[in-house]
Amino acid sequence: MEAKARQTDIKMTARKLRRVINEVRGKAVKEAQDMLRFMPYFAARVVEKNLKAAVANAQEKYGVSADALKISEIYADESTTYKRARARAQGRMYKRLKRTSHLTLKVSDTQSK
């Protein structure tokens, strides 16, 4: 059994998210929650919230506890990029790219594999 949670259009680059998700990939849910709680990055709060949603989906659909789950798949993809302008000297404009990303997290039962 596998449950997933997706969060779209996160106002953060995928590169910053990947720095966090590479640390928790393949870990048990309880261990990943402990790791995320003490990471100093804002991306850790985003991943932690998504992990809670995936665990809640697994409990609602299949009735399994969080102790029996592990992160089977987690990845961050790039989303739309908002293009903004910043005024510079002598009437010039510089481009500012506000990048967004999508986060997908899947948890699975440890006994099923």
N, C-alpha and C positions, 0 to 999 in steps of 0.2 A: 504494500500500500504506500501511496505517496500523496502528500498534500503540498500545495504551493501557495505562495503569496507574491504578488507583484505590486511594485510601486512605480508609477510613471511620472515623468517630468519633474524629477528631483532637481532643485536649483543648485546643482553641484556637478563638477566634472566627473566623468567616469573614472578618470585616473585617480582621483582622491578616494573614490569608493573602493577601487580595486586594491589600494594599499591596505584597507581593512579586511576586505573579504578574502584575500589570500591567506590571512592568518587563521580564519575560522573554517575554511573549507575542509569538509570531511570530519569535523569534530562532533562530539556528542552535544546535544542541545544545552545541557546544564553547563558543560565546560565552556561552550561558546558564549553563553550569557555572562558567565563570570569574566571571561576575557574582555568582552565588549563593554562591560560596566566600568572597567578600569582603564580603558584606552583613552588617551587625551584628545582624540579627534572628534569633530562634529559628525563625521561620517559614521562613527561607531554608534551614535544615537539613532541614526537613520536605519542602519542594519539591525540594531537591536529591536526596534519597533517592528520591522518587517519580520524578524524571527518570531516575535510574539504572535503576530498575525498568522504565520504559517503553523505554529504549534496549536493555536486556537482552532484553526481549520482542521487539523488532524484530529484533535479531540472531539470536535463536533461531528465530523464525518465518520470516523472509524472508532472513536472511543478509546484511544490509546493515551497513555500518560506521557508526559514530557520526558520522563526518565528513559523511556524505551525508544526515543527518537534520535536521529543523527542528521546532520546536514548532508544531503546526498548531492545536491547541485546548487551552485550559487554563482551568479555572474551579473556584471554591470555592462550595459550597452549605452552607446551615445544616443542622444535624442536630438531634438531641434536645437539650433543655436540662434539665439536672439542677437541681432546685430544692432549696436548702438554707436553713437558718435560722441567723441570727446573734443571739445574746442581746444585748439592749440594756437600758438603765436602766429601772427600775420594772416589771420583768417583761414588757417588750415583746419582740417578735421582729421582726427585719428580714429580708426575703427576699434571698437571694443566688442569683443565676442563674449556673450553671456551663455555659457554652455550648460546644458541640462542632460540628464541621463535617466535610464530605466534600470530598476533593480529587480531581479527575479531570484527567488529563494525556494528551494524544494527540500522538504524533510521526508525521511522514510523511516520505516520501522527497522530496528537493528536485527530482529529475529527473522525477518523475511528474506534476508540475503545471506 
